[in-house]
Amino acid sequence: MQRISLLLCLLLSCNFVQASTGGIEDNIADGASWLILLVLPLAGIYLFWKVHIYPEKVAEKKNHPQLNAIKSMCLLSLIFGGLLWPVALIWANYDYGNQNQPKNAPDTLKEQEEELNTIEN
């Protein structure tokens, strides 16, 4: 244990890095460090936000009947680390179609009139 702590103290006290004179390499390194430290995290947060509101945009485009619930699920997905996002996306893309009509109901008024005529006769 003493050897490890002694070696660690020696490594930390030694100056292995020589100062440069401020050439073009330093300017490139400064630009790259600003890009990595500031721009990329901001771009990542923006992309993360855009991906998480995508189901909401799909639901708005399709005029989904449960738009507010999908918006809530997108917000909850942000809180829970994206676990609910696939469910929100599937829900936003689900097409309800004509589920309000019973399966045996006639589709047109003409068929309804024909049924009434046959009942009356």
VOMARVEX-175822 format. One record per residue: x, y, z of N, C-alpha, C in turn; residue number from 1. Coordinates in Angstrom, 1 decimal. Layout:
BEGIN
    n.X    n.Y    n.Z   ca.X   ca.Y   ca.Z    c.X    c.Y    c.Z resi
      X      Y      Z      X      Y      Z      X      Y      Z  NUM
...
# end
This chain:
BEGIN
    n.X    n.Y    n.Z   ca.X   ca.Y   ca.Z    c.X    c.Y    c.Z resi
    0.8   -1.2    0.0    0.0    0.0    0.0    0.9    1.3    0.0    1
    2.0    1.2    0.7    2.9    2.3    0.8    3.6    2.6   -0.5    2
    3.8    1.5   -1.2    4.5    1.6   -2.6    3.5    2.3   -3.5    3
    2.3    2.0   -3.5    1.3    2.6   -4.4    1.1    4.0   -4.1    4
    1.0    4.4   -2.8    0.8    5.8   -2.5    2.1    6.6   -2.8    5
    3.3    6.0   -2.6    4.5    6.7   -3.0    4.6    6.9   -4.5    6
    4.2    5.9   -5.3    4.2    6.0   -6.7    3.2    7.0   -7.2    7
    2.1    7.1   -6.6    1.0    8.0   -6.9    1.5    9.5   -6.6    8
    2.1    9.7   -5.5    2.6   11.0   -5.1    3.7   11.4   -6.1    9
    4.6   10.5   -6.5    5.7   10.9   -7.5    5.1   11.2   -8.8   10
    4.1   10.5   -9.3    3.5   10.8  -10.6    2.7   12.1  -10.6   11
    2.1   12.4   -9.5    1.4   13.6   -9.4    2.3   14.8   -9.3   12
    3.4   14.7   -8.7    4.3   15.8   -8.5    5.2   16.1   -9.7   13
    5.3   15.1  -10.6    6.2   15.3  -11.8    5.4   16.1  -12.8   14
    6.1   16.9  -13.6    5.5   17.7  -14.6    5.9   17.1  -15.9   15
    5.0   16.2  -16.5    5.4   15.6  -17.8    5.0   16.4  -19.0   16
    4.1   17.4  -18.8    3.6   18.2  -19.9    4.5   19.4  -20.1   17
    5.0   19.7  -21.3    5.7   20.9  -21.5    4.8   21.9  -22.1   18
    4.9   23.2  -21.7    4.0   24.2  -22.2    4.4   24.5  -23.6   19
    3.4   24.7  -24.5    3.6   25.0  -25.9    3.7   26.5  -26.1   20
    4.1   26.9  -27.3    4.4   28.3  -27.5    3.2   29.1  -28.1   21
    2.0   28.4  -28.2    0.8   29.1  -28.7    0.7   29.0  -30.2   22
    1.0   27.9  -30.8    0.9   27.8  -32.3   -0.5   27.5  -32.7   23
   -0.6   27.0  -34.0   -1.9   26.7  -34.6   -2.6   25.6  -33.9   24
   -1.8   24.7  -33.4   -2.3   23.5  -32.7   -3.1   23.9  -31.5   25
   -2.7   24.9  -30.8   -3.4   25.4  -29.6   -4.7   26.0  -30.0   26
   -4.7   26.7  -31.1   -6.0   27.3  -31.6   -7.0   26.3  -32.0   27
   -6.5   25.2  -32.6   -7.4   24.1  -33.0   -7.9   23.4  -31.8   28
   -7.0   23.2  -30.8   -7.4   22.5  -29.6   -8.5   23.3  -28.8   29
   -8.3   24.7  -28.8   -9.2   25.5  -28.1  -10.6   25.4  -28.7   30
  -10.6   25.5  -30.1  -11.9   25.4  -30.8  -12.6   24.1  -30.6   31
  -11.8   23.0  -30.6  -12.4   21.7  -30.4  -12.9   21.5  -29.0   32
  -12.2   22.1  -28.0  -12.7   22.0  -26.6  -14.0   22.7  -26.4   33
  -14.1   23.9  -27.0  -15.3   24.7  -26.9  -16.5   23.9  -27.6   34
  -16.2   23.3  -28.7  -17.2   22.5  -29.4  -17.7   21.4  -28.6   35
  -16.7   20.7  -28.0  -17.0   19.5  -27.2  -17.7   19.8  -25.9   36
  -17.3   20.9  -25.3  -17.9   21.3  -24.0  -19.2   22.0  -24.0   37
  -19.4   22.8  -25.0  -20.6   23.6  -25.1  -21.6   23.3  -26.2   38
  -21.1   23.2  -27.4  -22.0   23.0  -28.5  -22.6   21.6  -28.6   39
  -21.8   20.6  -28.5  -22.4   19.2  -28.6  -23.4   18.9  -27.5   40
  -23.2   19.2  -26.2  -24.2   18.9  -25.2  -25.5   19.7  -25.5   41
  -25.4   20.9  -25.9  -26.6   21.7  -26.3  -27.3   21.1  -27.5   42
  -26.6   20.6  -28.5  -27.2   20.0  -29.6  -27.8   18.6  -29.2   43
  -27.2   17.9  -28.3  -27.7   16.7  -27.8  -29.0   16.8  -27.0   44
  -29.1   17.9  -26.2  -30.3   18.2  -25.5  -31.4   18.5  -26.5   45
  -31.1   19.3  -27.5  -32.1   19.7  -28.5  -32.6   18.5  -29.2   46
  -31.7   17.6  -29.7  -32.1   16.4  -30.4  -32.9   15.5  -29.5   47
  -32.6   15.4  -28.2  -33.3   14.5  -27.3  -34.7   15.1  -27.1   48
  -34.9   16.4  -27.0  -36.2   17.0  -26.9  -37.0   16.8  -28.2   49
  -36.4   17.0  -29.4  -37.2   16.8  -30.6  -37.6   15.4  -30.8   50
  -36.8   14.4  -30.4  -37.2   13.0  -30.5  -38.4   12.7  -29.6   51
  -38.3   13.3  -28.4  -39.4   13.0  -27.4  -40.7   13.7  -27.7   52
  -40.7   14.7  -28.5  -42.0   15.3  -28.8  -42.5   14.9  -30.2   53
  -41.8   14.0  -30.8  -42.2   13.5  -32.1  -43.6   12.8  -32.1   54
  -43.9   11.9  -31.1  -45.2   11.3  -31.1  -46.3   12.4  -31.0   55
  -46.0   13.4  -30.2  -47.0   14.5  -30.1  -47.3   15.2  -31.4   56
  -46.2   15.4  -32.2  -46.4   16.0  -33.5  -47.1   15.1  -34.5   57
  -46.9   13.8  -34.4  -47.6   12.8  -35.2  -49.1   12.9  -34.9   58
  -49.4   12.9  -33.6  -50.8   12.9  -33.2  -51.5   14.2  -33.6   59
  -50.8   15.3  -33.5  -51.4   16.6  -34.0  -51.7   16.5  -35.5   60
  -50.7   16.0  -36.2  -50.9   15.9  -37.7  -52.1   15.0  -38.1   61
  -52.3   13.9  -37.3  -53.4   13.0  -37.6  -54.7   13.4  -37.0   62
  -54.7   14.5  -36.2  -55.9   14.9  -35.5  -56.4   13.8  -34.6   63
  -55.5   13.3  -33.8  -55.8   12.1  -32.9  -56.8   12.5  -31.8   64
  -57.7   11.6  -31.6  -58.8   11.9  -30.6  -58.2   12.0  -29.1   65
  -57.1   11.4  -28.9  -56.5   11.4  -27.5  -55.2   12.2  -27.5   66
  -55.2   13.4  -28.1  -53.9   14.2  -28.3  -53.4   14.6  -26.9   67
  -54.2   15.0  -26.0  -53.8   15.5  -24.7  -53.1   14.3  -23.9   68
  -53.6   13.1  -24.0  -53.1   12.0  -23.3  -51.7   11.7  -23.9   69
  -51.5   11.8  -25.2  -50.2   11.5  -25.8  -49.2   12.6  -25.4   70
  -49.7   13.8  -25.3  -48.8   14.9  -24.9  -48.3   14.6  -23.4   71
  -49.2   14.2  -22.6  -48.8   13.8  -21.2  -47.8   12.7  -21.2   72
  -48.1   11.7  -22.0  -47.2   10.6  -22.0  -45.8   11.0  -22.5   73
  -45.7   11.9  -23.5  -44.4   12.4  -24.0  -43.7   13.1  -22.8   74
  -44.4   13.9  -22.0  -43.8   14.6  -20.9  -43.3   13.6  -19.9   75
  -44.1   12.6  -19.6  -43.7   11.6  -18.6  -42.5   10.8  -19.1   76
  -42.4   10.6  -20.4  -41.3    9.9  -21.0  -40.0   10.7  -20.8   77
  -40.1   12.0  -20.8  -38.9   12.8  -20.5  -38.4   12.6  -19.1   78
  -39.4   12.5  -18.2  -39.1   12.3  -16.8  -38.5   10.9  -16.5   79
  -39.1    9.9  -17.1  -38.7    8.5  -16.9  -37.6    8.0  -17.8   80
  -36.9    8.9  -18.5  -35.8    8.5  -19.3  -36.1    7.8  -20.6   81
  -37.3    8.1  -21.1  -37.6    7.6  -22.4  -38.3    6.2  -22.4   82
  -38.6    5.7  -21.3  -39.2    4.3  -21.2  -40.6    4.3  -21.8   83
  -41.3    5.4  -21.8  -42.7    5.4  -22.3  -42.8    5.9  -23.7   84
  -41.7    6.4  -24.3  -41.7    6.9  -25.6  -42.2    6.0  -26.7   85
  -41.7    4.7  -26.7  -42.3    3.8  -27.7  -43.8    3.6  -27.6   86
  -44.3    3.6  -26.4  -45.7    3.4  -26.2  -46.5    4.7  -26.8   87
  -45.9    5.9  -26.5  -46.5    7.1  -27.1  -46.5    7.1  -28.6   88
  -45.4    6.6  -29.2  -45.3    6.6  -30.6  -46.3    5.6  -31.2   89
  -46.4    4.5  -30.7  -47.4    3.5  -31.2  -48.8    4.0  -31.0   90
  -49.1    4.7  -29.9  -50.4    5.2  -29.6  -50.7    6.3  -30.6   91
  -49.7    7.2  -30.9  -49.9    8.3  -31.8  -50.2    7.8  -33.2   92
  -49.6    6.7  -33.6  -49.7    6.2  -35.0  -50.9    5.2  -35.1   93
  -51.6    4.9  -34.0  -52.7    4.0  -34.1  -53.9    4.7  -34.8   94
  -54.5    4.0  -35.8  -55.6    4.5  -36.5  -56.9    3.9  -35.9   95
  -57.8    4.7  -35.4  -59.0    4.2  -34.8  -60.0    3.8  -35.8   96
  -60.0    4.4  -37.0  -60.9    4.0  -38.0  -62.4    4.3  -37.6   97
  -63.3    3.4  -38.0  -64.7    3.6  -37.7  -65.1    2.6  -36.6   98
  -64.5    2.8  -35.4  -64.9    1.9  -34.3  -66.1    2.4  -33.6   99
  -66.7    3.5  -34.0  -67.9    4.0  -33.3  -69.1    3.3  -33.8  100
  -69.1    2.7  -35.0  -70.2    2.0  -35.6  -70.2    0.6  -35.2  101
  -71.4    0.0  -34.9  -71.5   -1.4  -34.6  -71.1   -2.2  -35.9  102
  -70.7   -3.4  -35.7  -70.2   -4.2  -36.9  -71.4   -4.6  -37.8  103
  -72.6   -4.7  -37.3  -73.7   -5.1  -38.2  -74.5   -4.0  -38.7  104
  -74.1   -2.7  -38.4  -74.9   -1.6  -38.9  -74.7   -1.4  -40.4  105
  -75.7   -1.0  -41.1  -75.6   -0.6  -42.5  -74.7    0.6  -42.7  106
  -74.0    0.6  -43.8  -73.1    1.7  -44.0  -73.7    2.9  -44.7  107
  -74.8    2.8  -45.4  -75.3    3.9  -46.1  -76.8    4.1  -45.7  108
  -77.3    5.3  -46.0  -78.7    5.6  -45.8  -79.6    4.7  -46.7  109
  -79.2    4.4  -47.9  -80.0    3.7  -48.8  -80.3    2.3  -48.3  110
  -79.3    1.7  -47.7  -79.5    0.3  -47.1  -80.4    0.4  -45.9  111
  -80.4    1.5  -45.1  -81.3    1.7  -44.0  -82.7    1.8  -44.5  112
  -82.9    2.6  -45.6  -84.3    2.8  -46.1  -84.8    1.5  -46.7  113
  -84.0    0.7  -47.3  -84.4   -0.6  -47.8  -84.8   -1.5  -46.7  114
  -84.1   -1.5  -45.6  -84.5   -2.3  -44.5  -85.8   -1.9  -43.9  115
  -86.1   -0.6  -43.8  -87.3   -0.1  -43.3  -88.5   -0.4  -44.3  116
  -88.3   -0.4  -45.6  -89.3   -0.8  -46.5  -89.6   -2.3  -46.4  117
  -88.6   -3.1  -46.2  -88.9   -4.5  -46.1  -89.7   -4.8  -44.8  118
  -89.4   -4.1  -43.8  -90.1   -4.3  -42.5  -91.5   -3.8  -42.6  119
  -91.8   -2.7  -43.3  -93.1   -2.2  -43.4  -94.0   -3.1  -44.3  120
  -93.4   -3.8  -45.3  -94.2   -4.6  -46.2  -94.4   -5.9  -45.6  121
# end
